Amino acid sequence: MAKVLLGFMGAGKSTIARGLDSNYLDMDALIEKRLGMSIAEFFAEKGEKSFRQIESEVLADLLQRDQVVSTGGGVVISQRNRNLLKTNSDNIYLKADFETLYQRIAADKDNQRPLFLNNSKEELAAIFQERQVWYEEVASRVLDVTKLSPEEIIEELR
């Protein structure tokens, strides 16, 4: 069974996954490898519906593995993905308040996310609110990471 890390962008999914297991699986990286282009390029070319289809196929495969998986922040948008996630018993929602996440995203100059660049703070807050319900719907565990360092989060999950 996979140990799946869920949460909004900036929650630390990739950082925590890397700390838990150096052989972790980064869902977005695997999708990009499969697509042969960035997710942003694919979105622009083929649209969200096509992307979500491929995302679901990759998720279904990853859930069969006994590894730590870092998901993309939007994995919970699709009902199909939420249904798939509900079949997995180890889904950890790395939860933080919006303001904390927004500050982390804004400070991360190495990873400028299209959702952040193309939406106002208010629009991003609305997306966050909508997704939060879905993260909680599929999570078997919710960990508030707002005030925790990556080391403390990793220790808590070990």
Salt bridges, closest charged atoms under 4 A:
GLU48 OE2 - ARG52 NE 3.07
GLU55 OE1 - ARG52 NH1 2.94
GLU57 OE1 - ARG34 NH2 2.37
ASP61 OD2 - ARG65 NH2 2.78
ASP90 OD2 - LYS3 NZ 3.24
GLU99 OE2 - LYS121 NZ 2.94
ASP108 OD2 - ARG113 NH1 3.41
GLU136 OE2 - LYS95 NZ 2.67
GLU137 OE2 - ARG82 NE 3.54
GLU137 OE2 - LYS86 NZ 2.72
GLU156 OE2 - ARG141 NH2 3.03
